[in-house]
């Protein structure tokens, strides 16, 4: 356990979430109670200021490109005193912000700021098929997936060329949303057509996957400094294909299952970042790798009014950010290296054709459960 206090923190003074400012009044209140306020409290315990700003709050003066000056709501900030959290948020009401978010992340990276997860990590984590491809050799196998683009020609059903082996019922969901939003159970090809038609309204890309069965449980492993720190188990309510709390799922916080703890080493090697979450599904017989969440929500245990576990994980996360920032300051990448190779993130290795799935796998061509 890290016992360093505010006096040991180094020059870092501020953690700033870049978050599109489009929440409704109701949802703003909900999220503040759920995690934002606790995040601010945890940062303060470490002697840091916590803030949340929309992308337009950042202004950059690069009239001298060798010495850019970055302002956060008119206040100058530096790579030494400020750490930006640069997750890509792409829920429907944030879609117009996606390019601004991603472009700003690249600018901050090139301006010399330490980003706990650089821009391409955000992209890989945001698109569920990009996640599967990058982590295709996971020791916990990924769920077989098909990516469907939607648009003005959706009525031509050209995407169906890839759906010949999809068994039903199937899960159809947006490729880049979060919180269980938009996840549906398609019971036949006509359901897929209807969902694709609805997705057309927002140019929402879809993912189709075999359904693992009623009662499938979701495990979120919180990984801090490469180690499985804790796990959140989410159990769907009867009749629901989704275990997220926003869809009525119940949350528990058991010990990390040994198989998932062992798999963490693989994910930590592939993702050399101080904190991330990995979501797994358990169908009653085996685990399946589901999603990567670079900025996964640290949910509260509502059975504990003091939220001890949520505070503990959050403090560990922020301490890992602070320590990684200090190491980064001690060994900064030269400006020329940032220009040529802008991201301190391993390039994905070429992925070979997948081998045949074991007989127990929910293959796209397997019998429906």
C-alpha positions in Angstrom: 0.0 0.0 0.0 1.4 3.4 -1.0 1.8 5.6 2.1 3.2 8.7 0.5 1.6 12.0 1.6 1.1 15.4 0.0 4.6 16.5 0.8 6.0 13.6 -1.3 3.9 14.4 -4.4 6.4 16.3 -6.5 5.4 19.1 -8.8 2.0 17.6 -9.8 -0.9 19.8 -8.6 -3.9 19.1 -10.7 -5.8 16.2 -12.4 -8.2 17.3 -15.1 -10.8 15.2 -16.8 -11.5 16.3 -20.4 -15.2 15.5 -20.5 -17.9 16.9 -23.0 -20.1 19.2 -21.0 -23.4 17.9 -22.3 -24.9 16.1 -19.3 -28.5 16.9 -18.4 -29.2 18.4 -15.0 -30.5 15.1 -13.7 -27.6 13.1 -14.9 -25.1 15.6 -13.7 -26.5 15.3 -10.2 -26.5 11.5 -10.5 -22.9 11.2 -11.6 -21.7 13.6 -9.0 -23.2 11.4 -6.3 -22.1 8.2 -8.0 -18.4 9.1 -8.5 -17.4 12.7 -9.4 -17.6 14.1 -5.9 -15.7 11.1 -4.4 -13.0 11.6 -7.1 -12.5 15.2 -6.0 -12.2 14.1 -2.4 -9.7 11.3 -3.2 -7.5 13.8 -5.1 -7.6 16.3 -2.3 -6.4 13.6 0.1 -3.3 13.3 -2.1 -2.8 17.0 -2.1 -4.1 17.4 -5.7 -6.8 19.6 -7.2 -9.4 17.7 -9.3 -11.4 19.3 -12.1 -13.5 18.4 -15.1 -13.6 20.6 -18.2 -15.0 20.4 -21.7 -12.5 20.3 -24.6 -13.2 24.0 -25.4 -11.8 25.0 -22.0 -8.3 24.3 -23.3 -6.5 27.0 -25.3 -3.0 26.6 -26.8 -0.7 29.3 -27.9 1.9 27.7 -30.2 3.2 30.9 -31.9 6.5 29.5 -30.7 6.0 25.8 -31.5 9.1 24.8 -29.5 7.5 26.3 -26.3 3.7 26.0 -26.5 1.7 27.6 -23.7 -1.5 25.8 -22.6 -4.3 27.5 -20.8 -7.1 25.8 -18.8 -9.9 28.3 -18.5 -7.4 31.2 -18.9 -5.0 29.8 -16.3 -1.6 28.6 -17.6 -0.9 25.0 -17.0 2.3 23.0 -17.6 3.2 19.3 -18.1 4.9 19.5 -14.7 1.8 20.6 -12.7 -1.1 19.2 -14.6 -2.2 15.7 -15.7 -5.0 15.4 -18.2 -7.4 12.4 -18.3 -8.1 11.8 -21.9 -10.7 9.1 -22.3 -12.9 9.3 -25.5 -16.6 9.7 -24.6 -19.0 8.9 -27.5 -22.5 8.5 -26.1 -25.2 9.8 -28.5 -25.4 13.3 -27.0 -21.5 13.5 -27.1 -21.1 12.4 -30.8 -20.4 16.0 -32.0 -17.5 16.2 -29.6 -15.7 13.1 -30.6 -13.4 14.8 -33.1 -12.7 17.7 -30.8 -11.8 15.4 -28.0 -9.5 13.2 -30.0 -7.8 16.2 -31.7 -7.2 17.8 -28.3 -5.7 14.7 -26.9 -3.2 14.6 -29.7 -2.4 18.3 -29.2 -1.8 17.8 -25.5 0.4 14.9 -26.1 2.5 16.8 -28.6 2.6 19.8 -26.3 4.5 17.5 -23.8 1.8 16.6 -21.3 1.8 13.2 -19.6 -1.4 11.4 -20.5 -2.2 8.3 -18.4 -3.7 6.8 -21.5 -2.6 8.4 -24.8 -4.9 9.0 -27.7 -4.6 5.6 -29.4 -5.4 3.7 -26.2 -8.6 5.7 -26.1 -9.5 4.7 -29.6 -8.7 1.0 -29.0 -10.8 1.1 -25.8 -13.7 3.0 -27.4 -14.3 0.7 -30.4 -15.2 -2.7 -29.2 -13.9 -4.5 -32.3 -10.6 -2.6 -32.2 -10.3 -3.9 -28.7 -10.9 -7.5 -29.7 -8.4 -7.3 -32.6 -5.7 -5.7 -30.5 -6.2 -8.2 -27.7 -7.0 -11.2 -29.9 -4.5 -13.5 -28.2 -5.9 -12.9 -24.8 -5.6 -15.9 -22.5 -9.3 -15.4 -21.8 -10.8 -15.6 -25.3 -12.7 -12.6 -26.6 -16.3 -13.0 -27.6 -16.6 -13.5 -31.4 -17.7 -10.2 -32.9 -19.0 -8.6 -36.1 -18.8 -4.9 -36.8 -21.6 -3.3 -38.7 -21.4 0.2 -40.1 -24.7 2.1 -40.6 -25.6 5.0 -42.8 -27.8 6.2 -45.6 -27.5 2.9 -47.6 -28.6 0.7 -44.6 -31.8 -0.3 -46.5 -29.5 -2.2 -48.9 -28.5 -4.6 -46.1 -25.0 -4.9 -47.5 -23.7 -5.6 -44.0 -25.5 -8.9 -44.0 -22.7 -10.4 -46.0 -21.0 -10.9 -42.7 -24.0 -12.2 -40.8 -24.4 -15.6 -42.4 -23.1 -17.5 -39.5 -24.6 -15.4 -36.7 -26.9 -17.6 -34.5 -29.8 -16.3 -32.6 -30.6 -14.9 -30.1 -27.7 -12.5 -30.6 -26.5 -9.4 -28.8 -26.5 -6.2 -31.0 -25.0 -3.1 -29.4 -23.2 0.1 -30.3 -19.5 -0.3 -30.9 -18.5 2.7 -28.8 -21.0 3.5 -26.1 -20.8 2.6 -22.4 -22.8 1.9 -19.3 -24.9 -0.8 -21.0 -26.6 1.7 -23.3 -28.1 0.4 -26.5 -27.5 -3.3 -25.8 -30.3 -5.3 -27.4 -31.2 -9.0 -27.9 -31.9 -9.8 -31.5 -34.0 -13.0 -32.0 -33.7 -13.1 -35.7 -32.4 -11.3 -38.8 -35.4 -9.0 -38.9 -34.5 -7.7 -35.4 -31.0 -6.9 -36.7 -32.5 -5.0 -39.6 -34.7 -3.0 -37.3 -31.9 -2.2 -34.9 -29.6 -1.2 -37.8 -32.3 1.1 -39.1 -32.6 2.8 -35.8 -28.8 3.1 -35.5 -28.8 4.8 -38.9 -30.4 7.8 -37.3 -27.1 8.6 -35.5 -24.6 6.9 -37.8 -24.0 4.5 -34.9 -21.7 1.6 -35.7 -22.9 -1.7 -34.2 -21.4 -4.9 -32.9 -23.1 -8.3 -33.2 -22.1 -11.2 -30.9 -23.5 -14.6 -30.0 -25.6 -14.4 -26.8 -24.0 -16.2 -23.9 -27.3 -17.1 -22.3 -29.6 -15.9 -19.6 -28.0 -15.1 -16.3 -24.6 -14.3 -17.8 -22.5 -12.5 -15.1 -20.2 -9.6 -15.7 -16.9 -9.2 -13.9 -15.0 -5.9 -14.0 -11.3 -6.2 -12.9 -9.7 -3.0 -11.7 -6.0 -3.1 -12.7 -3.6 -0.7 -10.9 0.1 -0.7 -11.7 -0.4 -3.9 -13.6 -2.0 -5.8 -10.7 -5.6 -6.9 -10.3 -6.6 -4.6 -7.4 -10.3 -5.5 -7.0 -13.3 -6.8 -9.0 -16.9 -5.7 -9.4 -19.3 -8.5 -10.1 -22.5 -7.5 -11.9 -25.5 -9.8 -12.0 -28.4 -9.1 -14.4 -31.9 -8.9 -13.2 -34.2 -11.7 -14.4 -35.0 -11.4 -18.1 -32.3 -8.9 -18.9 -29.4 -9.6 -21.2 -27.3 -6.8 -19.6 -25.7 -6.8 -16.1 -24.9 -3.1 -15.9 -26.3 -1.2 -12.9 -28.0 1.3 -15.3 -30.0 -1.6 -16.7 -31.0 -3.0 -13.3 -28.1 -5.2 -12.5 -27.0 -5.9 -8.9 -23.4 -5.3 -7.9 -21.1 -7.3 -5.6 -17.4 -7.0 -4.8 -16.0 -10.5 -4.3 -12.3 -11.6 -4.4 -10.8 -11.5 -7.9 -11.3 -15.0 -9.5 -8.0 -16.7 -9.9 -8.4 -17.2 -13.7 -8.9 -13.5 -14.2 -6.1 -12.6 -11.8 -3.7 -14.8 -13.9 -4.9 -13.1 -17.1 -4.1 -9.7 -15.8 -0.4 -10.0 -16.5 -1.2 -10.3 -20.3 -3.3 -7.2 -20.3 -0.8 -5.2 -18.2 1.9 -6.1 -20.7 -0.2 -5.0 -23.7 -1.4 -1.8 -21.9 1.6 -0.2 -20.2 -0.6 2.4 -18.4 -1.2 2.9 -14.6 -4.9 2.1 -14.5 -7.5 0.4 -16.6 -10.5 -2.0 -16.3 -11.1 -5.2 -18.1 -14.6 -6.6 -18.3 -15.2 -10.3 -18.6 -18.4 -12.3 -19.0 -19.1 -15.6 -17.3 -21.7 -17.9 -18.9 -21.8 -20.4 -16.1 -19.0 -22.6 -17.6 -16.2 -20.3 -18.7 -15.0 -16.7 -18.9 -15.0 -14.5 -22.0 -13.1 -11.3 -22.5 -15.7 -8.6 -23.2 -14.4 -5.0 -23.1 -11.5 -2.7 -22.2 -12.3 0.4 -20.1 -9.4 2.8 -19.8 -11.5 5.1 -17.7 -13.9 2.5 -16.2 -16.2 3.7 -13.5 -15.2 2.9 -10.0 -18.7 2.1 -8.7 -19.7 2.4 -5.0 -20.7 -0.5 -2.8 -24.1 0.7 -1.7 -24.1 -1.7 1.2 -21.3 0.4 2.7 -22.3 3.9 3.6 -18.7 4.9 3.9 -17.8 3.6 0.5 -14.5 2.2 1.8 -13.7 0.1 -1.2 -14.6 2.7 -3.8 -12.4 5.2 -2.0 -9.6 2.7 -1.7 -9.6 1.9 -5.4 -9.9 5.5 -6.4 -7.0 6.5 -4.2 -4.8 3.7 -5.5 -5.7 4.8 -9.1 -4.8 8.4 -8.5 -1.6 7.4 -6.6 -0.6 5.3 -9.6 -1.2 8.3 -11.9 0.9 10.5 -9.7 3.7 8.0 -9.5 3.7 7.4 -13.2 3.7 11.2 -13.8 6.8 11.5 -11.6 8.6 8.8 -13.4 7.7 10.4 -16.7 9.1 13.7 -15.6 12.3 12.0 -14.5 12.7 10.5 -18.0 10.9 12.8 -20.5 10.8 11.8 -24.1 12.8 14.2 -26.3 10.7 16.5 -28.5 12.0 14.9 -31.7 10.9 11.5 -30.5 7.4 12.8 -29.7 7.2 14.1 -33.2 8.2 10.9 -34.9 6.6 8.4 -32.4 4.1 10.4 -30.5 2.7 7.8 -28.2 4.4 5.9 -25.3 2.2 2.9 -26.2 3.3 -0.3 -27.8 2.3 -0.7 -31.5 0.0 -3.6 -32.1 1.7 -6.6 -33.6 0.2 -8.1 -36.7 -2.7 -10.5 -35.9 -2.7 -13.8 -37.6 -5.8 -15.6 -38.6 -7.5 -17.0 -35.6 -7.4 -20.7 -34.9 -10.6 -22.7 -34.7 -12.5 -22.1 -31.5 -12.8 -24.9 -29.0 -16.0 -26.9 -29.1 -17.3 -25.1 -26.0 -16.9 -21.7 -27.6 -20.1 -19.6 -28.5 -18.9 -19.5 -32.1 -20.8 -17.4 -34.6 -21.7 -20.7 -36.3 -22.5 -22.7 -33.2 -26.0 -23.8 -32.2 -28.1 -21.2 -30.5 -28.1 -21.5 -26.8 
